[in-house]
Amino acid sequence: SMKIDYDFQRPLEIEAIFENPLRAAQKAGVPVPQLTMLYQQLKFLEARYLSRE
């Protein structure tokens, strides 16, 4: 569904999909650098196309 949202330049469900696991990992003191990087990259891409509207 995220790919479809991206293709149609709609807001992605980044927070719903990534925020809870990131928060849980941080709370447990578990580093998740790949998940963090993916979250940041998706936020960047989303902001880039949403700012064009």
VOKOL-652367 format. One record per atom (N, C-alpha, C): residue number from 0; residue in three letters; atom name; x, y, z. Coordinates in nm, 3 decimals. Atoms other than C-alpha are relative to their C-alpha. Layout:
BEGIN
{NUM; ALA; CA; {X; Y; Z}};
...
***
This chain:
BEGIN
{0; SER; N; {0.082; -0.120; 0.000}};
{0; SER; CA; {0.000; 0.000; 0.000}};
{0; SER; C; {0.086; 0.126; 0.000}};
{1; MET; N; {-0.088; -0.117; -0.002}};
{1; MET; CA; {0.293; 0.236; 0.064}};
{1; MET; C; {0.049; 0.033; -0.141}};
{2; LYS; N; {-0.045; -0.022; 0.138}};
{2; LYS; CA; {0.414; 0.189; -0.295}};
{2; LYS; C; {-0.111; 0.068; -0.081}};
{3; ILE; N; {0.112; -0.063; 0.070}};
{3; ILE; CA; {0.068; 0.278; -0.426}};
{3; ILE; C; {-0.014; 0.146; 0.043}};
{4; ASP; N; {0.006; -0.138; -0.049}};
{4; ASP; CA; {0.059; 0.588; -0.204}};
{4; ASP; C; {0.113; 0.082; -0.062}};
{5; TYR; N; {-0.113; -0.070; 0.059}};
{5; TYR; CA; {0.404; 0.683; -0.333}};
{5; TYR; C; {-0.026; 0.029; -0.148}};
{6; ASP; N; {0.027; -0.018; 0.143}};
{6; ASP; CA; {0.303; 0.631; -0.697}};
{6; ASP; C; {-0.101; 0.111; -0.026}};
{7; PHE; N; {0.103; -0.103; 0.016}};
{7; PHE; CA; {0.000; 0.858; -0.652}};
{7; PHE; C; {0.030; 0.126; 0.082}};
{8; GLN; N; {-0.049; -0.114; -0.079}};
{8; GLN; CA; {0.200; 1.104; -0.436}};
{8; GLN; C; {-0.096; 0.039; 0.111}};
{9; ARG; N; {0.082; -0.020; -0.119}};
{9; ARG; CA; {-0.024; 1.062; -0.136}};
{9; ARG; C; {0.089; -0.016; 0.122}};
{10; PRO; N; {-0.079; 0.020; -0.122}};
{10; PRO; CA; {0.101; 1.079; 0.223}};
{10; PRO; C; {0.019; -0.150; 0.028}};
{11; LEU; N; {-0.032; 0.138; -0.033}};
{11; LEU; CA; {0.274; 0.757; 0.320}};
{11; LEU; C; {-0.042; -0.028; 0.144}};
{12; GLU; N; {0.039; 0.038; -0.136}};
{12; GLU; CA; {0.178; 0.567; 0.634}};
{12; GLU; C; {0.125; -0.030; 0.082}};
{13; ILE; N; {-0.130; 0.024; -0.061}};
{13; ILE; CA; {0.531; 0.600; 0.768}};
{13; ILE; C; {-0.011; -0.013; 0.152}};
{14; GLU; N; {0.011; 0.003; -0.145}};
{14; GLU; CA; {0.438; 0.676; 1.127}};
{14; GLU; C; {-0.069; -0.128; 0.047}};
{15; ALA; N; {0.075; 0.119; -0.041}};
{15; ALA; CA; {0.187; 0.391; 1.148}};
{15; ALA; C; {0.083; -0.127; -0.014}};
{16; ILE; N; {-0.076; 0.122; 0.027}};
{16; ILE; CA; {0.432; 0.138; 1.008}};
{16; ILE; C; {0.133; -0.004; 0.075}};
{17; PHE; N; {-0.135; 0.000; -0.055}};
{17; PHE; CA; {0.768; 0.249; 1.151}};
{17; PHE; C; {0.013; 0.058; 0.140}};
{18; GLU; N; {-0.021; -0.072; -0.126}};
{18; GLU; CA; {0.713; 0.468; 1.455}};
{18; GLU; C; {-0.006; -0.091; 0.122}};
{19; ASN; N; {0.009; 0.089; -0.117}};
{19; ASN; CA; {0.601; 0.198; 1.702}};
{19; ASN; C; {0.122; -0.091; 0.014}};
{20; PRO; N; {-0.122; 0.081; -0.015}};
{20; PRO; CA; {0.890; -0.041; 1.625}};
{20; PRO; C; {0.123; 0.083; 0.038}};
{21; LEU; N; {-0.113; -0.086; -0.035}};
{21; LEU; CA; {1.138; 0.247; 1.642}};
{21; LEU; C; {-0.006; 0.040; 0.146}};
{22; ARG; N; {0.017; -0.039; -0.140}};
{22; ARG; CA; {0.997; 0.362; 1.974}};
{22; ARG; C; {0.030; -0.117; 0.095}};
{23; ALA; N; {-0.024; 0.118; -0.083}};
{23; ALA; CA; {1.002; 0.009; 2.118}};
{23; ALA; C; {0.148; -0.035; 0.005}};
{24; ALA; N; {-0.144; 0.029; 0.003}};
{24; ALA; CA; {1.361; -0.045; 2.007}};
{24; ALA; C; {0.077; 0.101; 0.084}};
{25; GLN; N; {-0.067; -0.104; -0.079}};
{25; GLN; CA; {1.469; 0.286; 2.157}};
{25; GLN; C; {-0.022; -0.023; 0.149}};
{26; LYS; N; {0.033; 0.024; -0.140}};
{26; LYS; CA; {1.292; 0.206; 2.483}};
{26; LYS; C; {0.079; -0.120; 0.055}};
{27; ALA; N; {-0.073; 0.119; -0.041}};
{27; ALA; CA; {1.464; -0.135; 2.497}};
{27; ALA; C; {0.151; 0.017; -0.013}};
{28; GLY; N; {-0.143; -0.024; 0.017}};
{28; GLY; CA; {1.801; 0.018; 2.411}};
{28; GLY; C; {0.061; -0.082; -0.112}};
{29; VAL; N; {-0.046; 0.082; 0.112}};
{29; VAL; CA; {1.827; -0.184; 2.091}};
{29; VAL; C; {0.023; 0.090; -0.121}};
{30; PRO; N; {-0.024; -0.082; 0.118}};
{30; PRO; CA; {1.996; -0.007; 1.801}};
{30; PRO; C; {-0.061; -0.067; -0.125}};
{31; VAL; N; {0.060; 0.048; 0.126}};
{31; VAL; CA; {1.809; -0.043; 1.471}};
{31; VAL; C; {0.038; 0.099; -0.111}};
{32; PRO; N; {-0.045; -0.102; 0.096}};
{32; PRO; CA; {2.020; 0.162; 1.229}};
{32; PRO; C; {-0.063; -0.012; -0.138}};
{33; GLN; N; {0.059; 0.015; 0.133}};
{33; GLN; CA; {1.874; 0.013; 0.911}};
{33; GLN; C; {-0.145; 0.050; -0.001}};
{34; LEU; N; {0.139; -0.045; -0.010}};
{34; LEU; CA; {1.516; 0.076; 1.024}};
{34; LEU; C; {-0.005; 0.152; 0.013}};
{35; THR; N; {-0.008; -0.146; -0.016}};
{35; THR; CA; {1.609; 0.429; 1.131}};
{35; THR; C; {0.032; 0.066; -0.133}};
{36; MET; N; {-0.038; -0.056; 0.130}};
{36; MET; CA; {1.775; 0.496; 0.795}};
{36; MET; C; {-0.117; -0.007; -0.098}};
{37; LEU; N; {0.114; 0.015; 0.090}};
{37; LEU; CA; {1.475; 0.361; 0.602}};
{37; LEU; C; {-0.109; 0.100; 0.034}};
{38; TYR; N; {0.100; -0.096; -0.046}};
{38; TYR; CA; {1.237; 0.574; 0.810}};
{38; TYR; C; {0.038; 0.141; -0.045}};
{39; GLN; N; {-0.045; -0.134; 0.038}};
{39; GLN; CA; {1.445; 0.887; 0.746}};
{39; GLN; C; {-0.006; 0.021; -0.151}};
{40; GLN; N; {0.004; -0.013; 0.145}};
{40; GLN; CA; {1.472; 0.821; 0.373}};
{40; GLN; C; {-0.143; 0.012; -0.052}};
{41; LEU; N; {0.140; -0.010; 0.042}};
{41; LEU; CA; {1.099; 0.764; 0.335}};
{41; LEU; C; {-0.059; 0.135; 0.037}};
{42; LYS; N; {0.048; -0.132; -0.039}};
{42; LYS; CA; {1.025; 1.082; 0.530}};
{42; LYS; C; {0.052; 0.107; -0.096}};
{43; PHE; N; {-0.059; -0.094; 0.094}};
{43; PHE; CA; {1.261; 1.271; 0.298}};
{43; PHE; C; {-0.073; -0.004; -0.134}};
{44; LEU; N; {0.069; 0.014; 0.128}};
{44; LEU; CA; {1.099; 1.132; -0.018}};
{44; LEU; C; {-0.142; 0.055; 0.007}};
{45; GLU; N; {0.136; -0.048; -0.016}};
{45; GLU; CA; {0.751; 1.202; 0.112}};
{45; GLU; C; {-0.004; 0.153; 0.007}};
{46; ALA; N; {-0.003; -0.146; -0.013}};
{46; ALA; CA; {0.838; 1.559; 0.211}};
{46; ALA; C; {0.031; 0.066; -0.133}};
{47; ARG; N; {-0.040; -0.058; 0.129}};
{47; ARG; CA; {0.997; 1.621; -0.128}};
{47; ARG; C; {-0.119; 0.008; -0.094}};
{48; TYR; N; {0.111; -0.009; 0.096}};
{48; TYR; CA; {0.689; 1.532; -0.331}};
{48; TYR; C; {-0.121; 0.070; 0.058}};
{49; LEU; N; {0.113; -0.072; -0.057}};
{49; LEU; CA; {0.435; 1.670; -0.086}};
{49; LEU; C; {0.022; 0.151; -0.002}};
{50; SER; N; {-0.029; -0.144; 0.003}};
{50; SER; CA; {0.612; 2.009; -0.087}};
{50; SER; C; {-0.023; 0.060; -0.138}};
{51; ARG; N; {0.022; -0.048; 0.137}};
{51; ARG; CA; {0.557; 2.035; -0.463}};
{51; ARG; C; {-0.146; 0.036; -0.025}};
{52; GLU; N; {0.144; -0.026; 0.020}};
{52; GLU; CA; {0.180; 2.056; -0.420}};
{52; GLU; C; {-0.034; 0.144; 0.021}};
***
